[in-house]
Amino acid sequence: MDTIYSLRPLAAVLIASAASILILATRNRPNLRETWSVAGAVATCLTVLSMTPWILAGKYVEVTPFVILPGISLKFRVDALGILFGTIASFLWILVSFYNIGYMRSLNEHAQTRYYFCFAVAIVGAVGVAFSGNLFTLYLFYEIITIFTYPLVAHHQDEEAYEGARKYMVYLTGTAKGFFLPAIILTYVLAGTLDFAPSGVVQGIFPADANPVLVTITYILYLAGFAKAAIMPFHNWLPSAMVAPTPVSALLHAVAVVKAGVFCISRVMLSVFGLEVLDRLYLGIPTAYAAAFTIIAASVIALTKDDLKARLAYSTVSQLSYVIIGVALLTPTAVTGGLLHIANHAFSKITLFMCAGSIYVALHTKKISEMGGIGRVMPFTLAAFGIASLSMIGVPLVCGFVSKWYMIRGAMEGHHSFFLLVFLASTILNTGYFIPILTKAFFDPPGPALEHLGQGGGSGTSRLHEAPIFMVVPLVLTALASIVMGLYPDYFLNIVKAVFR
């Protein structure tokens, strides 16, 4: 397969880095500071999109800025899997940048320059992870994401924020250094390289005579090392991180952090081990069982949560494992569904969190039990929430259905009927924790959240009380995108199919 040597992958990382520096430099000029955030997001996204035609044409884009040691280099390599994650992270950064303006200004939050700076650097890490050409580069940018999202989680600087941030840091850095780094060392010893497989996903980088026990141990270390993927029992950091401002929660759950986790697992499974090794050593199906347990257990816990962000957090823990279960089933159709779910879940889940933030800004409530009647005063926000909820459930015509349909077909092709039951149970549980929110919002009489507005009656004639337009427009756009991607899934579907070339 042809390789194009271009500086564009490096340029995408540098543009986002430059935006973060300019944000710091203009700390005393809020309008200009926020302009740099939006401009950096747009420029990064356009740079990423400019490489997509090459990838769809079956080419790779590669650049190696410098070599550290023989076999260890800072290397960027863009393929179909990388362009998938890179496109999601850079595009959603644009919308969240506008949302940030509405959220931070409406609540008059402190330390806004630090907030925007760390937000931008987190996207630098996400783009770097997407375009990593080897495990060393992947590890470097994986840790950048962790380090620069810590101040975002601890943003409120109270006891609860510091406790959540501390747990966040211990889980993510502890597992990365305790498991991910040793796995990289073992990989270098066994394979003699840290570069990802040059083409395709069938053959990995391990030689045929590699010790199968050591290869298996290496694989387990990788799974444990990517705690960002929130596979149980390495998930508890994620609900604790909900102390962060809601746009940060959106970043954590849809754009950078957790998506980096499932992306890294997918990358290692496909570009380091390969489908053939995973099948021969029987590593795929046990991974799928672990993901299945996480899907069901997290969904059950979500049912018990009255705090909206906590319910969404456990929903994320559940939905992330759909990606892992799809890849772990090892059939091309299931892998397609799993990778496609990275995009579909991102657009729908960021909508849900932006809706949660809008509800908080407009009505100052986080409790589902207090949200009676809010759909009548926040129709745009709750309509977007409804669309995204249907996507999470897997209802046809919304994007979540498409990826789950491919995973169901893949499970059937592999004759894994157990996972069909898992998908069915998950759908029922998703319905159980999303639909009551919508029925309460639209059909219940006004609850405590509306009392301070003086809204009365249940006739639905109450005046509108939406969040600022900078917040509402992005969440409406991501909700509409979920429908468009459900009706016309070809763009991301074609990118995912290019993974198998």
C-alpha positions in Angstrom: 0.0 0.0 0.0 1.3 3.5 -1.0 2.7 5.7 1.8 2.6 9.5 1.4 5.2 11.4 3.3 3.6 14.6 4.5 3.9 17.0 7.4 0.1 17.3 7.7 -0.2 14.9 10.7 2.4 16.9 12.5 0.8 20.1 11.4 -2.6 19.0 13.0 -0.8 18.5 16.3 1.2 21.7 16.1 -1.9 23.8 15.1 -3.8 22.6 18.2 -0.6 23.2 20.3 -0.3 26.8 18.9 -3.9 27.5 19.8 -3.3 26.5 23.4 -0.2 28.8 23.6 -2.2 31.7 22.1 -4.9 31.1 24.6 -2.4 31.6 27.4 -0.9 34.7 25.7 -4.2 36.4 25.5 -5.4 35.6 29.0 -6.4 39.3 29.6 -8.5 39.5 26.5 -11.4 37.0 26.8 -12.9 37.6 23.4 -9.6 37.0 21.6 -8.7 34.1 23.9 -12.0 32.3 23.0 -11.4 33.2 19.3 -8.1 31.3 19.4 -9.9 28.3 20.8 -12.5 28.3 18.0 -9.9 29.1 15.3 -7.6 26.4 16.5 -10.4 23.9 16.4 -11.4 24.8 12.9 -7.8 24.8 11.5 -7.1 21.5 13.2 -10.2 19.9 11.8 -9.6 21.2 8.2 -6.0 19.8 8.4 -7.4 16.4 9.5 -10.1 16.4 6.8 -7.5 17.3 4.1 -6.0 13.8 4.6 -9.2 11.9 4.3 -9.2 11.5 0.5 -5.8 9.9 0.7 -7.0 7.4 3.3 -10.1 6.5 1.3 -7.9 6.0 -1.7 -6.0 3.3 0.2 -2.9 5.3 1.1 -1.2 6.1 4.4 0.3 9.4 5.5 3.5 9.3 7.5 6.1 11.6 9.1 8.9 10.9 11.6 10.0 14.2 13.2 12.9 12.6 15.0 14.4 9.3 16.2 15.2 8.9 19.9 16.9 5.5 19.9 17.2 2.8 17.3 13.6 1.4 17.1 12.1 4.2 19.2 11.0 7.3 17.4 8.3 10.0 17.5 6.3 8.9 14.5 3.0 9.9 13.1 1.2 7.7 10.7 -2.4 8.3 9.5 -4.5 5.4 8.4 -8.2 4.7 8.4 -8.5 4.0 12.1 -6.5 7.2 12.9 -8.5 9.4 10.6 -11.7 8.1 12.2 -10.7 9.2 15.7 -8.9 12.3 14.5 -12.0 13.6 12.6 -14.2 13.0 15.6 -11.9 14.8 18.1 -11.2 17.8 15.9 -14.7 18.3 14.6 -16.4 18.1 18.0 -13.8 20.4 19.5 -15.3 23.2 17.2 -18.8 22.7 18.7 -17.6 22.3 22.2 -15.6 25.5 21.9 -18.8 27.5 21.3 -20.6 25.6 24.0 -17.7 26.4 26.4 -18.3 30.1 25.8 -21.9 30.0 26.8 -21.3 27.7 29.8 -18.3 29.5 31.3 -19.7 33.0 30.9 -23.2 32.1 32.1 -21.8 30.7 35.3 -19.0 33.3 35.6 -16.5 30.5 36.2 -13.1 31.3 37.6 -9.7 30.4 36.0 -11.2 30.4 32.5 -7.8 30.8 30.8 -6.4 27.7 32.5 -9.6 25.9 31.6 -9.4 26.8 27.8 -5.7 26.1 27.8 -6.0 22.6 29.3 -9.0 21.9 27.1 -6.9 22.7 24.0 -3.9 20.6 25.1 -6.3 17.7 25.8 -7.3 17.8 22.2 -3.6 18.0 21.2 -3.3 14.7 23.1 -6.3 13.2 21.4 -5.1 14.1 17.9 -1.6 12.8 18.8 -3.1 9.5 19.9 -5.1 9.2 16.7 -2.1 9.8 14.5 0.5 7.8 16.4 2.6 5.6 14.3 4.0 3.5 17.1 3.5 2.5 20.7 6.0 5.1 22.0 4.2 8.0 20.4 0.8 6.5 21.5 2.0 6.3 25.1 3.4 9.9 25.1 0.1 11.5 23.9 -2.0 9.1 26.0 -0.2 10.6 29.1 -0.6 14.1 27.8 -4.3 13.7 27.8 -4.3 12.4 31.4 -2.0 15.2 32.7 -3.9 18.1 31.1 -7.4 16.9 32.0 -6.5 16.7 35.7 -6.8 20.5 36.2 -10.1 20.3 34.3 -11.5 17.6 36.6 -10.2 19.6 39.7 -11.5 22.9 38.2 -13.9 23.8 41.1 -11.0 23.4 43.6 -13.1 22.2 46.4 -12.8 19.0 48.5 -15.1 17.0 46.1 -13.2 18.2 43.0 -9.8 17.4 44.5 -11.0 13.9 45.6 -12.4 13.2 42.1 -9.3 14.5 40.4 -7.0 12.5 42.7 -8.9 9.3 41.9 -8.8 10.2 38.2 -5.0 10.6 38.3 -4.3 7.5 40.4 -6.4 5.2 38.2 -5.1 6.6 34.8 -1.4 7.2 35.6 -1.2 4.2 37.8 -2.5 1.7 35.2 -0.5 3.4 32.4 2.8 3.1 34.2 2.0 -0.2 36.0 0.6 -2.1 33.0 0.8 -0.1 29.7 4.5 0.7 29.9 5.6 -2.8 30.8 3.4 -4.1 27.9 5.3 -1.8 25.5 8.7 -3.1 26.8 7.5 -6.7 26.4 6.3 -5.9 22.9 9.7 -4.5 22.0 11.4 -7.6 23.4 9.1 -10.0 21.6 8.6 -8.2 18.3 11.8 -6.1 18.0 9.7 -3.0 17.0 7.2 -0.6 18.4 5.8 0.4 15.0 2.2 -0.6 14.2 1.6 -3.3 11.6 2.4 -1.7 8.1 -1.0 -2.7 6.6 -4.2 -4.5 7.3 -5.5 -5.8 10.6 -5.1 -9.6 10.1 -1.3 -9.8 10.7 0.1 -8.1 13.8 3.7 -7.3 14.5 4.6 -10.4 16.6 6.7 -13.1 14.8 5.2 -16.6 14.4 7.7 -18.1 16.9 6.9 -15.6 19.6 6.3 -17.2 23.0 2.4 -17.5 23.2 2.4 -17.2 27.0 4.4 -14.0 26.9 2.2 -12.7 24.0 -0.9 -13.4 26.1 0.6 -11.7 29.2 1.4 -8.7 27.1 -2.2 -8.5 25.8 -3.6 -8.7 29.3 -1.3 -5.9 30.4 -2.5 -3.7 27.6 -6.1 -4.3 28.5 -5.4 -3.3 32.1 -3.2 -0.4 31.1 -5.9 1.4 29.1 -8.1 2.4 32.1 -9.5 5.2 30.0 -11.7 2.6 28.3 -13.4 2.1 31.7 -13.7 -1.7 31.6 -14.7 -3.0 35.0 -13.1 -3.0 37.5 -11.0 -0.1 36.1 -14.0 2.2 35.7 -14.5 3.9 39.0 -12.5 7.0 38.1 -15.1 8.0 35.5 -18.2 8.6 37.7 -15.9 10.4 40.2 -14.7 12.7 37.5 -18.2 14.1 37.1 -17.3 16.8 39.6 -15.8 18.6 36.6 -17.8 21.3 34.7 -20.2 19.8 32.2 -18.2 20.7 29.1 -15.3 18.8 30.6 -17.6 15.8 31.2 -18.5 16.1 27.5 -14.8 16.1 26.7 -14.1 13.1 29.0 -17.0 11.0 27.7 -17.3 11.8 24.0 -14.1 13.4 22.6 -10.8 12.8 24.2 -10.4 10.7 27.3 -12.7 7.6 27.1 -12.5 7.6 23.3 -8.8 7.6 23.5 -9.1 4.5 25.8 -11.3 2.4 23.4 -9.3 3.7 20.4 -6.0 2.6 22.0 -7.5 -0.9 22.8 -8.8 -1.1 19.2 -5.4 0.0 17.8 -3.4 -2.5 19.9 -5.8 -5.4 19.1 -5.8 -4.6 15.3 -2.4 -3.1 14.6 -0.2 -4.8 17.2 -1.7 -8.3 17.7 -3.9 -8.7 14.6 -7.0 -10.7 14.2 -5.1 -13.9 13.4 -3.1 -13.9 16.7 -6.1 -12.9 18.7 -8.1 -15.8 17.3 -5.2 -18.4 17.5 -4.5 -17.6 21.1 -8.2 -17.3 22.0 -7.9 -13.8 23.3 -10.8 -12.2 21.6 -13.8 -14.0 23.1 -12.7 -13.7 26.8 -12.3 -9.9 26.1 -15.8 -9.9 24.7 -17.1 -11.5 27.9 -15.4 -8.9 30.1 -16.9 -6.2 27.9 -20.4 -7.9 28.1 -20.2 -7.9 31.9 -19.3 -4.2 31.9 -22.2 -3.4 29.6 -24.8 -5.1 31.8 -23.4 -4.1 35.2 -22.9 -0.5 34.3 -26.4 -0.3 32.9 -27.9 -1.7 36.1 -26.1 0.8 38.2 -27.2 3.7 35.9 -30.8 2.8 36.7 -30.2 3.6 40.3 -28.8 7.1 39.8 -30.9 10.2 40.3 -28.1 12.6 39.4 -28.3 13.1 35.6 -24.5 13.3 35.1 -23.9 10.2 37.2 -26.5 8.3 35.1 -24.9 9.4 31.9 -21.5 8.5 33.3 -22.5 4.9 33.9 -24.2 4.9 30.5 -20.8 5.8 29.1 -19.1 2.9 30.9 -21.6 0.6 29.4 -21.5 2.0 25.8 -17.7 2.1 25.6 -17.7 -1.7 26.0 -19.8 -2.0 22.8 -16.7 -0.8 20.9 -14.5 -3.4 22.6 -17.0 -6.2 22.2 -17.4 -5.5 18.5 -13.6 -5.6 17.9 -13.2 -8.6 20.2 -15.7 -10.7 18.3 -13.1 -10.7 15.5 -15.5 -11.0 12.6 -15.1 -8.2 10.0 -18.8 -7.2 10.4 -18.6 -7.0 14.2 -15.3 -5.1 14.0 -16.9 -2.6 11.6 -19.8 -2.1 14.1 -17.4 -1.6 17.0 -15.3 1.0 15.3 -18.3 2.7 13.9 -19.6 3.0 17.4 -16.7 5.2 18.3 -18.1 7.9 16.0 -21.8 7.2 16.7 -21.4 7.2 20.5 -19.3 10.4 20.4 -22.0 12.5 18.7 -24.8 11.1 20.8 -23.1 11.2 24.1 -21.7 14.7 23.7 -25.3 15.8 23.0 -26.5 14.2 26.2 -23.8 15.9 28.3 -24.3 19.3 26.7 -28.0 18.9 27.4 -27.2 18.2 31.0 -25.1 21.3 31.2 -27.8 23.4 29.6 -30.3 22.2 32.1 -28.0 23.1 34.9 -27.3 26.6 33.6 -30.9 27.3 32.9 -32.6 25.7 35.9 -29.7 25.0 38.4 -30.6 21.4 38.9 -28.8 18.1 38.4 -31.4 15.7 39.9 -33.7 13.8 37.5 -36.4 13.7 40.2 -36.6 17.5 40.1 -37.0 17.8 36.4 -40.8 17.4 36.1 -42.1 19.5 33.2 -38.8 21.0 32.1 -39.4 19.8 28.5 -42.1 22.4 28.2 -39.7 25.3 29.0 -36.6 23.8 27.4 -38.0 22.1 24.3 -34.9 22.3 22.1 -32.6 21.0 24.8 -35.0 18.1 25.7 -35.7 17.3 22.1 -32.0 17.0 21.5 -31.7 14.8 24.6 -34.5 12.6 23.3 -32.8 12.1 19.9 -29.5 11.2 21.6 -31.2 8.9 24.0 -32.8 7.0 21.1 -29.4 6.6 19.6 -28.0 5.2 22.8 -30.9 2.7 22.9 -30.4 1.8 19.3 -33.6 2.9 17.7 -33.6 2.8 13.8 -33.0 6.1 12.0 -30.6 7.3 14.6 -26.8 6.5 14.3 -26.6 4.2 17.3 -28.7 1.7 15.6 -26.3 1.4 12.6 -23.3 0.4 14.7 -25.3 -2.0 16.9 -26.8 -3.6 13.8 -23.4 -4.4 12.5 -22.3 -5.8 15.8 -25.4 -8.0 16.0 -24.8 -9.3 12.5 -21.1 -9.9 13.4 -22.2 -11.9 16.5 -24.5 -14.0 14.3 -21.8 -14.6 11.7 -19.5 -15.8 14.4 -22.2 -18.0 16.0 -22.0 -16.2 19.3 -25.6 -16.2 20.4 -24.8 -15.3 24.0 -23.8 -11.8 22.8 -27.2 -11.4 21.1 -28.8 -11.7 24.5 -26.3 -9.2 25.9 -27.3 -6.7 23.2 -31.0 -7.3 23.9 -30.6 -6.9 27.7 -28.6 -3.8 27.2 -31.3 -2.3 24.9 -33.9 -2.9 27.6 -31.8 -1.4 30.3 -30.9 1.6 28.2 -34.6 2.2 27.6 -35.2 1.8 31.4 -32.8 4.6 32.3 -33.4 7.1 29.4 -37.1 7.1 28.7 -38.2 7.9 32.3 -36.2 11.1 32.0 -38.1 12.2 28.9 -41.5 11.2 30.2 -40.8 13.2 33.4 -39.6 16.2 31.4 -42.5 16.4 29.0 -45.5 14.8 30.8 -45.1 15.3 34.5 -46.4 18.4 36.3 -43.8 21.1 37.0 -41.2 19.9 39.6 -38.8 21.7 41.9 -36.6 22.8 39.1 -39.3 25.1 37.8 -40.5 26.5 41.1 -38.1 29.4 41.2 -39.2 30.4 37.7 -42.8 30.8 38.8 -44.0 28.3 36.2 -47.3 26.8 37.0 -49.8 24.4 35.6 -49.3 21.4 33.4 -50.8 22.7 30.2 -47.5 23.1 28.5 -48.0 26.9 28.0 -45.1 28.0 30.2 -42.7 30.5 28.7 -39.4 29.2 27.3 -36.3 29.2 29.5 -33.5 27.8 27.4 -29.8 28.1 28.1 -27.8 30.7 26.1 -27.8 30.3 22.3 -24.0 29.5 22.4 -25.0 26.3 24.3 -28.2 25.4 22.6 -27.1 25.6 19.0 -24.1 23.1 19.4 -26.3 20.5 21.1 -29.0 20.8 18.5 -26.4 20.4 15.7 -24.9 17.2 17.3 -28.4 15.8 17.8 -29.2 16.5 14.1 -25.9 14.9 13.2 -26.9 11.8 15.0 -30.0 11.6 12.7 -28.0 12.3 9.6 -25.4 9.7 10.5 -28.2 7.2 11.1 -29.8 7.9 7.7 -26.6 8.3 5.7 -23.8 6.4 7.5 -21.6 6.2 4.5 -19.0 8.8 5.5 -17.7 7.1 8.6 -18.7 3.6 7.3 -16.4 4.0 4.3 -13.5 5.1 6.6 -14.1 2.1 8.9 -14.2 -0.3 5.9 -10.8 1.1 4.8 -9.3 -0.3 8.0 -9.5 -3.8 6.4 -7.5 -2.9 3.2 
